[in-house]
Every structure is written in C-alpha cells, then in structure tokens.
Amino acid sequence: MTTALITHADCLGHVTPPGHPERVARLDHVLHAMAALDLLRLAAPRAGDADLLRCHPQAHLDRIRAALPAGGAAQLDADTWLSPGSEEAARRAAGAAVRAVDAVLGGEVRNAFCATRPPGHHAEQETPMGFCLFGNVAIAARHALDHHGLERVAVVDFDVHHGNGTQALLWDEPRALLVTSQQMPLWPGSGAPSERGAHGQILNVPLAPRSGGAEMRAAYETLVFPRLDAFAPELLLISAGFDAHQDDPLAELAWSTEDFRWLSRELCRRAETLCGGRVVSVLEGGYDLEALAASARAHVEELIEAGK
Ligand SMILES: [Zn+2]
C-alpha cells in the first residue's frame, strides 16, 4: 500500500491578481516540497457536472461559467477572482478529491493527498467565496456516501478559517460528521460551538487568537478525537489548510510545522484504528510560501508513514 499525490497542471491556470494571497506560487511550492517523496502520482480528472451537482445547483455552475473572463481577471466578491482557466482548475480540484476517494476506497492506495487549487471549504451551495468556487471536500464526502454507499464519513477541517462552505453543504447530512477548528474571531465570522448541524453532527472548535500548539493539542485531545472515535467513520477526509502556522500572514494562530506533523500523525493513528487507515486529505489554505511548503510536506510525510 502507498500514498497517492493527486494534482493537475490545470490548477496552475487559475491566476489571481498580483498581490493576492491565493496564488499560483502556492501550488508550485507545495509540489516542489513533495518532489523527493515516495508517492504514487496520479493526474486529477476533471469533475463532471454530476460530481458538482452533488453539492451545488446547476445555477451555481452556470454562474461561474458565465463569469469567466476572456482574458485578465473577473471579480466575484472582495476576495474571489476568476481568470480564463479558473473553471478548469476548480474542476480538477474537485475531481482530485473524488478520484482520491475512489483510489482509497478501491484499495489502490492506503491514503491520498490532493495538491490542488483553488481551495474549496468556503464555497456554499450558490455562493463562491473566500477564494473558493466548489466545495471540494463536501463533494468528496457525498461521493463516498452516495456513490460508494458508505454510511459514515468524517471530515476534519484544521484550516485556520471556519469551513463555512463545508458546513453549509453538509448541514443536513446525518451520515457526515464535520469537525472544524478555527481561530475565532476571524473571517468569515461563523463557526461558533452553537452551530451544530441539523442532526447535531457538526462540531465547531474555536481557538483564541495567538494561541499555539499546546492549546490546539488540548482541544483536539479533549474535543475532537473523542468525537471522531464515537462516530466511527468508514473514511476520514481532511481539509488541510496550513494557515494556522505562526508565519502565516492571514491569521494569528501560532502553530509550528511540528504541530501540523503531530496533528497529521494523530489523525492517521485514529484512522488506522477506526477505518483501516483510509484518509483523503485535500489542500485548503496556507499563505506563507515557506511555512506552507514545510507544513504540507510534514503532513504528507505522516500520510506516507501511516500508509506503509
Ligand atoms: Zn484558511
């Protein structure tokens, strides 16, 4: 068994304006950091409409296509931009997550990391936002449930921002546990513990600004891991954002690269016990290029170790 790295050159074709934090160089740095690792490299397929329609209405797909510029950039909201290649990039990002679920559930690999962009966890049903166009992780969760027939899928989102999109897309899905930790207060402002999902299946874990690895580890050990154990998922999906790093310019948590390694190892350990090590991890945020590359590498090294 092994670990898959799923990506596609089209993900470099989503070009944001100069100075935008969610930029092509992010993926270049992540892929460079993975270059020497022992991974099964798979090309991300293009998500079809049927994949995207598991989470978004046709009107959302139509809106994004209609907004694509012929050249340059088109602005969807204060943070979210389109370039001519953005739809293809976003379809490869969603397609990678679906392909990763197929590879892991089909026994092709033990676990998988999707090195893709744009990220997905802020995209709601009909609202692209926060650099995100399609809900990549939620689409993968629904694919695992509806296509593969799983009964319980867990999503852990450790991006520093609240996964409001994943929460919206899985709000009424009793077969999906969503656990999301985030700095609070911080954009987008949601993610309070009182937000629990239609079936009480969502756990929001706020973390205080300037808190670090010790506070994170305590929160995961007391709140997150017991909840994961009790849910007993058949597959663990991870929204792997690395913007809680102390060097990240967009937030104020103070995790180190070794904190990401610890969290990755602990999540893999739980998955080993709960679901045969079946983990699909999808890149979300992370905006300091060096911190992103080092933390993503530590994360994937733990996936590789767990997948041996
Ligand atoms: Zn983020």
Residues whose N, C-alpha, C, O or C-beta is under 5 A from the ligand:
A	BS01	ZN	D159 V160 H161 G241 D243 G285
